[in-house]
Amino acid sequence: MATLLLTAAGTAIGGPIGGAIGAVLGQAADQALFAPKARRGPRLGELSVQTSSYGTDIPKIFGTMRVAGTVIWATDLVETRSSSGGGKGRPRSVGYAYSANFAVALSARKLRAVHRIWADGKLLRGAAGDFKTEATFRFHAGDEDQPADPLIASIEGPGPAPAYRGIAYAVFEDLQLADFGNRIPSLTFEVEADAEPVPVGRIAEELSHGLVIAGESPSVNGYAATGDSVRAAISALSDAVPLPLFGDGDGDRLVLGHSADAIGSVPVELRLDTPKLTRRAAPPTGIALSYYDPERDYQAGTQRASRPGASQRTTAVALPAALTPSAAKGWAEGRLASDAAARASAGVRLGWRQLMLKPGALARLEGETGVWAVRRWRLGPGTVELELTR
């Protein structure tokens, strides 16, 4: 329409030359007025990121484990606009890409390294440190004097920026989100806190700040300790592997595990006339131990142990630890044997000369098989009354 009008007006004013100029101007006006609208790609209406909430446990990692982590800092999603095409009557395309900046807490105990990373169950970072999606990645080991991350400091300011000292965490800068539906994916990390498998007794010693000292005990490839108390943090281990727990002789610490040098670890021979024996209800005939298998990318596995019996009752034990299948099988069999042995209990009365036999001490009863552990201790008039379990 504008081409016709401006061509006629130009011809009337300036003749053929004026008409040519009017036609050019009219074509430009028609293209501006009647050009097809640009095709726009999908665009997010909300760019804010949901961060973690108060009260979320940050585990203490031992050995090598796969952990989910907790988002502790994030910016809004970053939107990048791009356009292409257009001209000669074709529509122009407008696209939007999104990236994220965020930090993820991994362990409340110092880590040595982060190895593989999975996003929505797919490998994001390989064992060689190569990323399958474009991102800048930084790892903070959890030192007590570690500085604030440079990205966090540049956004929050050098004063208010948290350094998260004592927390091992990872920072992602400009992680491209196109492969994850333009959202922060669910991330899991293979983290290494200790180069070698860690004995159970050593885990209990560190978590209790030395109140429990390590004896000889089996090891785990990795363990994630959570809970607001020492008992909660090691209860899963004690459920899976029954270990002796006894005093160290001074009365101020406990020994977890076997130790030939600790008082009470060598069974005392007790010569009794007629110990009072009782039997508890029948123990379970099966143990189903769930664990994490490092040979299958730390996927959950289950090992079972069973024995013949009339009850056919199975106890499920959940262990937040990384074990090889053969080790998990051995743990299940050991727990089953311990439950069967602990069915028998004995009540004995001794003279004061046996005052050293406190709870946790080991003994052998004359005429009875196996090793017995003192569970309860009571001081009577001139006697020490003990309750022992096999």
N, C-alpha and C positions, 0 to 999 in steps of 0.2 A: 504493500500500500504506500509506504513512504517513498519507495523507488519511483512509482508513477507520479506522485505529487511533486517531488523535488525535481524530477526530469522535466516535467511541464513548466514548472516555475523557472528553472534555469534556462530553458529554451526561450521563454518569453522575455527574460531579462538580458541574457547574453548570447542568444543564438545557439548554434550547434555546440560551441565550446561550453557555454553555460549549461546546456542540457547534459553534456557528458559529466561535468562536475556534479550536477544535481543527482545524476544516476548513481555515482559512486557514494555520495553522502546518503542517498536513500537506501542503498544496499546495506551500508553499515548500520543504519538505524533499524532496518528490518531484522538483521541478524541479532541485534541486541534485544529487540522486543519479542521476537518469535523463536529464538534459539531454544532447543530442548533443555529441560532442567538437568542439572548434574545428578548423576547417579551416586548416591551416598551409601557407603558400607555401613555395617552395624556399629552402633556407638553406645557406650555405656552412659546411663543417666546418673549413676552414683559411683564416685571414685574413692570413697572412704574405705579404709581397711579395718576389719574387726581384729583387734589385738587380744592378747590373753586376758583372763580375768584373775582377780585375787584368789588365793587359796590353791592354785595349781601346783602340784608337787613337781620339783625339779630333782630328778634322781641323782644319786651318787653312783657313778659308773666304775666298776672294777673290771680288769681284763679288757676284752674286746666284745662290744655289744652293738646291736642295732636299736636305735632309739628314735622316737618321733620328735622330741624337742617341743619347745613352747615359744611362740612368737612373743617377744618382749619389747619390740620397738618396730615401728613402721611409719612410712609416709603415706599420703594418699597415692592412688595409682597415677602414673604419669601418662598423659595422652599425647600422642604424636599424630598430627594430621598430614596427609599427603594427597596429591591430586595427579591425575594423568589423563591423557586423551583429550578429546574436544577438538573443535575446528571442523570446517566443511560440513556443518550440519549434524555432526556426531556429538552425543552427550559427553560431558566431562565426568570422570569418575573421581570420587573423593573417598579415601579410606582412612581408618583410624587404627592405630596400633597402641598397645598398652604395655607398660613395664612397671616393675615394683621394686621398692627399696625396703628391706626389712632385716631384722636380726632375730635369730632363733637361739634360745638357751638350750644347751645340750646336757650339761652335767654340773652338779654342785661340787664336784671333785675335779682336780686338774686332769686334763687330757694330754696325751702325747700327739695325737694326729686325728684327722678326719679322712677316711678313705672313700668308699663309695657312697653315693647319695641317690635315693630313689624319689621320684615325683609321681604321685598317683600310681605307685606300684611299678613304674617304668624307670629304667636306669637314666638318671640325669647326669651323673658324673661317674666315669669309669675308674678302675683301680689305678690307672696311670695319671689321674687328675684331669682328664679331658672332659669338657662339658658338651653335652649333646644340644643344648640350647644356649644362646648367647647370654652371658652374665659375667659380672665381676664378683669374685668370691674372696672373702678374707676370713681367717680363722684366728680366734683368740683363745689361748690355752687355758685361761683361768688363773693366772698368777695373781697374787695379792697386790702387786704393784703395776698391773697392766694399765696402759693409757686408754683413753676413750678412742673409739674407732673414728678415723678422720671424717667419714661421711656423717656420722651422728654428731660429731663436734661442729661440722660446717652448718648443719641445720639447726641444732639446738643451741649452739653457742658453746665456746670452750669452757665456760663456767658451769652452766646447768647440765652439760652433756654427761650422762652416766657412763662410768667405765666398767661397771659390772664386775668389780674385782672379786675374785674367788669363784666366779661363774665362767665356765667354758662355753663360748657361744660362737656362732657363725653369722656373717653379714653377707647378704646378697645385694648387689648394686646393679640396677637396670636389668633385672631378670625379665626377659621377654616372655609375655604371657599368651601369645597367640596359640601355642601348642596346648594350653591348659584352659581354654574357654575364657580367656581374659580374666582370670582370677588366680590368686596365689594357690598353688597345688598343695596337696597333702604330702609333706616331706618326711622321709626317714633317713637316718644317717648311720653309717657304720663308723663307730668311734673307737679309738684305742686309748685306754688309760694305763695299761700295764703291758709290757712286751711279752710276758709269759702268763700262763694260767695262774690263778690266785687261790691259795688255800683258804678254806672256809674259816679256819681259826684266825687267819690274818685279817679277813674282812670283819669279823666280830671284834677283834682287837682295835682296829681303826675306828669303827663306828661307835665303840664304847669309850673312846679316848683313853684306852689303857685299863679300864675297869675290868675287862675280860682280856686275858692274855692267851696267846695262841699256843695250843699244843699241836700234836701231829694230827692232821685232818686231810681229807680229800680236797682236790682242787676243782675249780670251775673255769671254763674258758672265758666267761663273762658273767657279770651280775649287776642288776640295777636295783639299788637299795632305795626304798622310799618309806615314808612314815615319820611321825612326829616324835618317836621315841626309839631308843636302842632296841627294845623288845620288838617293836613293829618292824624295824628294818631287818632284823635277822630271823624273825619268826618263820618266814618262808623257807629259809635254809634249815632251821632246826626241825621243821616238819618233814622235810625230805630226807635228811640224813641224821638219824639219832646219834649224837655224840655225847660222851660223858662230860659233865660240868661239875667241877669240884673246887674246893678252896685251895689256895696256893700255900697254905700253912701259916700265913701271917694274918689271915682273916679279913684282909681289905681288898682282895682281888679274887677273881674266879678264873679257872683254867678251862678252856673249851678244847676238847680233843684229848688224845692220848699223849702222855709224857712220862717216861720212865723216871725222871728226876723229881716229879711233883708228888707231894704228899697225897696219899690216897689213890694214886694211879696203879700201884702194885697191889693185887688182891691180898687181903689179910686172911689167913687161915683161922676160921672160927670153929672150935670144937664144942658142939652143942648136944645136949641129950635129946631133946625132942623139939625142934623148931616148929612153930605153928604155921603150917602151910595153908594158903587159900588160893583159889583160882577165880579169876575174873571171867566175865562173859567171853564167849568165843571171839577171837580177833577176826578181822576180815580175811577172806581167802584170796583176795586179789588186790593189787595196787596198780593204779593207772597214773603214771607220772607224766605230766605235760611239761615241755621244756622248749628251748629254741635251738635249732640245728644249724650251726655255722656252715655245714656242707650243703645246705639248701637255702642259702641267703637268709638265714635266721628265721625261716618259716617255723611255725609251731609244729611240734611233733609229739607223739605219745609213745611211751614204752610201758609194757605191762609185765607184771610178774604174778604168778598164781600158784596155789597149792591146793591139794584136795581137801575138801571139807563139806560139811552138810549145809552150812549157812549160805554159801555162794554169794557172799557180800563183797563188793569191791569199793575201796576207798580211793577217791580222786585227790591227787596232790598236784597243785599248780606251783611251778617253780620258775620265777622270773630270771632264769640263768641260761647261759649258752653252754651246751654239753654236746659231746659226740654221742651218737646213738648207743655205742657200746658202754660208755660211761653212764648214760641215763638208765640203761638196762640194769647195770650193776647197782645203781642207787635204788631202783625200784625193788630189786631182790633183797637188798640189805634192809630196807624199811619193812618189808614183809616179814623177814626173819626176826627183826627186832620186835615187831608187834606180837609175833607168836611167842617169843621168849618172855616178854613182859607180862604175859597173861598170869604167870605164877608169881605170887608174893609170899613173903615170909615175915612173921613177927618174932623177934628174939629179944631176950632180956639178958643183959650182961652186967658185969661189975664195972666199977668206975675206972678200972684199968684200961677200958676201951673207950675212954672219953674222946680219943682222937678220931673216932669213926663218925665224922659229921656227914651231912647230906652230900652226895656225890662220890663218897669213898667207895671202893670196890672190895668185895670179900668173897671167899669161897666157904660154903657151908658143908660141914662134915656129913657125908652120906647123900649129898645132892650134887647134881651135875651143873656145869656152867658157872659163869661169873655173875655175882649178884651186886646190885648197886643200892646204896643207902638212899632212900627217898625221904624218910622222915626220922627225926631224932627227938627224943624226949628224956629229960633228966628226972629220974624218980628217986625215992629215998634209998640211997646206996646202990642204985642200979641205973643203967642206961638202956632205954627201950628203943629199939630200932625197927623200922619197917623197910624191908628190902624187896626189890623186884629182880627177876632173873634177867 
